[in-house]
Amino acid sequence: MYNPINDRINNLMNQKQMIESQLQNIQQLANIPPININNQITPNVGLNDFNGKWVNNEQEARNMMVNGLPSIMLDRNDSVFYMKSLDGSFKKYRFQEETEPKKDNIEQRLDKLEAMILGLTNGSNINPKANKETPRKELKA
């Protein structure tokens, strides 16, 4: 049985699918976040959970467009990264390597401890009587 409402619904659904397909193609070319049919921005579900890009220098980072999300730009040539907010503010940060302190061996630790003790005693011997030994009497043979 022919139902004109079902035909109209099918026609509209086909048009919706065609428009969504065209939107996906345009978004891939323009690299913008996906937009659903209600004009609400939906988050990109991909491998990256942030809006990051590689740049060659600070000037390139400053000129980078922010596509509705705060951006992080990593410099290829220096150990810095840049952050650009939606309000246009721009910040530069430097990466700093964190190193673990070296483990001292026992000899080095003893030397440090001895130096600390000598420093506390102003370089004088801790036992002043040790230097003033009583003279020994020599035995006559």
Salt bridges, closest charged atoms under 4 A:
GLU58 OE2 - ARG62 NH2 2.90
GLU58 OE1 - LYS92 NZ 3.33
ASP78 OD1 - ARG94 NH1 3.37
ASP104 OD2 - LYS112 NZ 2.61
